Amino acid sequence: MAAQKPTRALPKPTPETEHFWEGTKARELRLQRCDECDHVYFPPRPFCPRCSSRTVSVFRASGKGTLASYVINERPHPAFEGPYSIALVDLEEGPRMMSNIVGCAQTPESLVLDMPLQVTFEVQNDEITLPMFEPVGANDA
């Protein structure tokens, strides 16, 4: 019997983050907006980080963003093939999110700061689908 490839460490959904993970399974990036001050935020939490209001709404985000910063990890890891980027993505709606950039070479020449990105989703198991980002147009052909 062949050994199974190790997987990446995965998040554990909580009641506060359940809407986010249900969204990723549905291939939607869901954010929260404060009903009191209109602040859009990430990561998920039951109150607004700006004004502390507990009156918040969940909405489907555009899935668009830009590359704010990144590092290319070249250290070997049994769950990953070759180098991979760990990136900060500025979402169109305002929040900044940490993710990975996929769909392009993992080189400084390909990972250009401020480049437009779009969300894509990678199923990890029955419970977790991770949002990743790829350059806009990466899947156009």
PyMOL commands that set and color helices and strands:
alter all, ss='L'
color gray80, all
select helices_A, chain A and resi 18-25
alter helices_A, ss='H'
color red, helices_A
select strands_A, chain A and resi 30-34+40-41+56-60+64-73+84-91+96-99+116-123+129-135
alter strands_A, ss='S'
color yellow, strands_A
deselect
rebuild
show_as cartoon
